[in-house]
Amino acid sequence: MTRPSLGVLAIFAIALSVSAYFTFAAVQGDFGLFRRAEIAVERDMLAQELASLKVELARMENHTRRLSDEFLDLDLLDQQARDLLGLVRSDEIVVN
């Protein structure tokens, strides 16, 4: 029975090491599977944040339009002025 030469064992060991390195990099590396999953979760969170910011932006645009010179909502103006100045009308009850 002949034993494999040392060169064949060295090539096999190098090939196995290179394969293990690339497998590890494919799973754990900067562009690996785990990082891809983290990016997908982050994308979903940012999409939810974007949706909530769009709702907030629409609300602010509506308030801005209602307080503009072309369209003045007197009820909103009264509410904003009383909130800002801390005033109440004589027929209102203040609850702290």
C-alpha positions in Angstrom: 0.0 0.0 0.0 1.4 3.3 -1.0 1.0 6.4 1.1 -0.1 9.7 -0.6 2.8 12.0 -1.1 3.2 15.1 1.0 2.5 17.4 -1.9 -0.9 15.9 -2.5 -1.8 16.3 1.2 -0.6 19.9 1.1 -2.7 20.8 -1.9 -5.7 19.1 -0.3 -5.2 21.0 2.9 -4.8 24.3 1.0 -7.9 23.6 -1.1 -9.9 22.7 2.0 -8.7 25.9 3.8 -9.6 28.1 0.8 -13.0 26.5 0.6 -13.6 27.0 4.3 -12.6 30.7 4.0 -14.9 31.4 1.1 -17.8 29.6 2.8 -17.2 31.6 5.9 -17.0 34.9 3.9 -20.2 34.0 2.0 -22.1 33.5 5.3 -20.5 36.0 7.7 -18.7 38.5 5.5 -19.7 42.1 4.6 -21.8 40.8 1.7 -22.8 37.5 3.3 -26.1 36.0 4.0 -26.4 37.4 7.6 -25.6 40.9 6.4 -28.2 40.5 3.7 -30.8 39.6 6.3 -29.8 42.6 8.4 -30.2 44.9 5.4 -33.6 43.5 4.7 -34.8 44.1 8.2 -33.3 47.6 8.2 -35.1 48.3 4.8 -38.4 47.3 6.3 -37.9 49.5 9.3 -37.0 52.4 7.1 -40.0 51.8 4.9 -42.3 52.0 8.0 -40.5 55.2 9.2 -40.9 56.7 5.7 -44.7 55.9 5.7 -45.1 57.5 9.1 -43.1 60.6 8.0 -45.3 60.9 4.9 -48.4 60.9 7.1 -46.9 63.5 9.4 -45.9 65.6 6.3 -49.4 65.4 4.9 -50.8 66.6 8.3 -48.4 69.5 8.5 -49.1 70.5 4.8 -52.8 70.4 5.6 -52.3 72.7 8.7 -50.1 75.0 6.7 -52.7 75.2 3.9 -55.4 75.9 6.4 -53.5 78.8 7.9 -52.4 80.3 4.6 -53.6 83.6 3.2 -55.7 81.9 0.5 -57.6 79.6 2.9 -57.9 80.7 6.5 -59.6 78.3 8.9 -60.7 80.4 11.8 -61.3 77.5 14.1 -57.7 76.3 13.6 -56.4 79.8 13.9 -58.3 80.2 17.2 -57.0 76.9 18.5 -53.4 77.7 17.6 -53.5 81.2 19.1 -55.0 79.9 22.4 -52.5 77.1 22.6 -49.6 79.4 21.9 -50.7 82.2 24.2 -52.3 80.0 26.9 -55.6 81.8 26.8 -59.1 80.4 27.4 -62.5 81.8 26.6 -64.9 82.7 29.4 -67.3 79.8 28.6 -64.5 77.1 28.8 -63.6 75.0 31.8 -59.9 74.3 32.3 -59.0 70.9 33.6 -55.4 70.2 34.8 
